[in-house]
Amino acid sequence: MLTSKQRSTLTGLASQDCVVQALGKNGLTEAFISQIEVLLARHELIKIKFLDFKDEKRRISEEIAARTHAELVRVIGNNAILYKQNPDSEKRRVVLQ
């Protein structure tokens, strides 16, 4: 569980330099979830841009976070920010206090 300070830090980092994956008309497929898992393992912090399904972005973001075992940092506009800490401390790219 992230604290409000950690969420704020992650939101700031996501606004500067973050990998973005778009969710379009195909929706939440197994291939999309697999891609998100790969990106989280590689980058730890990613954004998902909702091109479609904008009315369901909160529910879909929570489902993606649950299926990938990630933390939903924040949903801002049509973007969701996800964070999953790398279990290997030497490979971590994001350092939280």
JOMOLIN-V714058 format. One record per backbone hydrogen bond with DSSP energy under -1.0 kcal/mol. CO is the residue of the C=O (numbers start at 1). NH is the residue of the N-H. Records with the same first field share a line. If there is no record, write none. Layout:
BEGIN
CO=NH ; NH
END
This chain:
BEGIN
3=7
4=8
5=9
6=10
7=11
8=12
9=13
10=14
11=15
13=17
19=47
21=49
23=51 ; 52
24=27
27=29
29=33
30=34
31=35
32=36
33=37
34=38
35=39
36=40
37=41
38=42
39=43
40=44
43=45
44=84
46=82
47=21
48=80
49=23
53=56
56=60
57=61
58=62
59=63
60=64
61=65
62=66
63=67
64=68
65=70
71=83
74=81
76=79
78=50
79=76
80=48
81=73 ; 74
82=46
83=71
88=91
END
